[in-house]
């Protein structure tokens, strides 16, 4: 069974490009898209109740309506069942404050959204390689929570 990614993205265009790129690079991966953080939380709660499996990876935009991606990250890392899921922040912002705050809140990495599809495709290839190599703890079967937060945040550096 392939890797399941939850992508929290309010831009239908960005979500469609990600779906296309992921299908091209890793057709065995599954992508579920939620357009708001609160919808993502509701979806994850259904997985907790056994309606379907939790995702292996969460990719979230920072600039979401109602609840930001940083606020979502805080909730994810504050919830015991969701804490082991690696979360990558995916934003058009190159602001170092957002990157630093993401890492402090427990993000596994911070990715800057590319402006063009060929760049997105290259980024998705690199992300898929990271996932397949087992670099992200839960994806490699490493459910051991003994790794420090600083170890987890070094897993996937900022990709440009």
Beta strands, then each sheet from edge to edge (+ up, - down):
strand 1: 4-8
strand 2: 30-34
strand 3: 57-60
strand 4: 86-91
strand 5: 109-112
strand 6: 156-159
sheet 1: 2+ 1+ 3+ 4+ 5+ 6+
end
